[in-house]
Amino acid sequence: MERPSLEINLPDTHEEGKLYVVDSLNNLNKLNVCPDSSQRVLDEEENTGGTGENTAGSNIRNQCLFFVTFILTLIVSLALVSFVIFLIIQTRNKMDQISSRLISEKKNIEELKKMNNMILKHLNQSGIKE
């Protein structure tokens, strides 16, 4: 398989004409090979001289985006941690209230048992005398 040569034999052309032909072929190749978005990038590279200004701006934009995302993630994490701590404190307070209620109810139950025992003793004693 032989590829057709892109060389054009132009007799008696000057160097400027040759450069013009080569430049025209390059432009034609770009139009045929590259889509519009890629062509814009190639044009920008040609305009900037290929110094990488476009990639530097892209890197700075990506770094700023990463930094903003990182800060937002930290803020959301801090809010979630604060909410969890608040819930833990509220739960502890509720548990303390329930514990104190249970202790007071236990005391009430013990007093009721004592009173029940006293009533039973009194009924037993009064029932025996009759």
Residue pairs with C-beta under 8 A, 6 or more apart in sequence:
6 25
8 21
10 17
10 18
10 21
13 21
30 39
30 42
31 39
34 42
41 54
44 54
45 54
48 54
